Amino acid sequence: MVGAVHDLAGFIAEQDQLGRVTRVRDELDPTHAAGAALARLEGHIAVLERVRGASGKVVGGVVSSRELLAAALGCEPVDTVGVMARAWDTPRPVVSVDDAPFLHGPEVSSVSEAFAQLVYDPGADRPYLSASVIAARSPRFGMNLSFHRMMYLGDNRFSVRIVPRHLRAILEESGGRAEVAVLLGLHPAVSLAASCSGPPELDELELASALVGGLETVEVDGLVLPAGTDIVLRGTLSAETAEEGPFVDLTGTLDPVRQQPTFEVTRILKRSDAMLQTIVPGGKEHKLLMGTPQEPRIHRAVANAVPCLYQVALTSGGCNWLHAAVALKSPRAGQARNAGMAALGAHPSLKRVVVVNEDVDVHDAEAVEWAIATRVQPDSDVIVIPGCRGSSLDPSRSERDDTTAKWIIDATIPAGRDRSEFVRAEPRHGGGA
């Protein structure tokens, strides 16, 4: 057997000691009740000890706060962008081992026996895997890890939401059928690596290895998989389609029913203590996992455009996807606009960028709004750029051609004005007779 591995159980145990884990011991029905409990507890890791009909525990909210996400990376919340950026620049080879705990669990042949079939509210009426990462091998670029929600069709079959990116290309390269593995229950640093939308040659396993200081992997049927995975579903991804949806997406709105590729499970591997990991659809964890890997890219682009960058963040009110805030240190005339344009170019899904001074916390929505209220004149500080390509997740985009208007708000202290007029007055302490 392998030695110490980076796994979900180990991370939960660490966070439990810090008071960041909530355990629910009441029995919950997998249809809506379990999902509702996970949604209610977001911000903490939620462990559902008893889900009706399930053979193991269910866990959600693993990185449903910036504090938990930073803990997964072994840093403070303010340092997550830098840690991700350094890992991207210096990927680390994986540590190949011969064994893994999931190779020694109980034999299970049916998905319905392997783990709970959760139905989420609102909108969904079929069971879903919401934290499923698909590991596939590209004939040209090697291993790829990527998140894909999966709707259970019964009889060990799923319909899989696949956008036109790397997994779609792998399926096409393989003639419409690809042997893949679905990974359930991962150390959150591995999940963050799988969330990254880099070029096809990006090796998410080596990125994860850099984030954890050496990731142990094992080869199964020609696929390189994290040794700490709780559950592995081996099977065939096919271009044959079936209905998928409706499902709550990143924006909290319902995705429509679509025809999507199907996946058929041929082999189930699981640890004896395996947990089913879930992500609340449209919740905090969903947003952080998608948005956080984009922040280093934005940071790099803005830093190249202006020398005074202080901090960037995709904001929670903008779904950690459509809106960003950028803080600059003592910007000169025109640099706020340059920074805004660089951010829009770095993350094409962005719709709005607010540029503030370094005294404004980009993670504090109230502070950003305060800067807009006290430092902005709309006729001169709001820049609207019409006719841009928008995000497919934005329901307000043009139905005709998917375009949108984008905008930059320059909420920095107006040039030529006395800074003291625009900073918060500090309370006085002490004194008095």
SULZI-V698557 format. One line per field, one symbol per residue. burial: b if it has 24 or more other C-alpha atoms within 12 Angstrom, else e. A space follows every 10 residues. Layout:
burial->???
This chain:
burial->eeeebbbbbe bbeebeeeeb bbbbeeebbb bbbbbbbbbe bbbbbbbbbb bbebbbbbbb bbbbbbbbbb bbbbeebbbb bbbbbebbee bbebbbbebb bbbeeeebee bbebbbbbbb bbebebbbbb bbbbbbbbee eebbbbbbbb bbbeebbbbb bbeeebbbbb beeeeebbbb bbbbbbbbbb bbbbbbbbeb ebbbbbbbbb bbbbbbbbeb eebbbbbbbb bbbbbbbbbe ebbbbbbbbb bbeebeeeeb bbbbbebbbb bebbbbbbbb bbbbbbbbbb bbbbbbbbbb bbbebbebbb bbbbbbbbbb bbbbbbbbbb beeebbbbbb bbbbbbbbbb bbbbbbbbbb bbbeeebbbb bbeebbeeee bbbbeeeebb bbbbeeeeee eebbbbbbbb bbbbeeeeee ebeeeeeeee eee
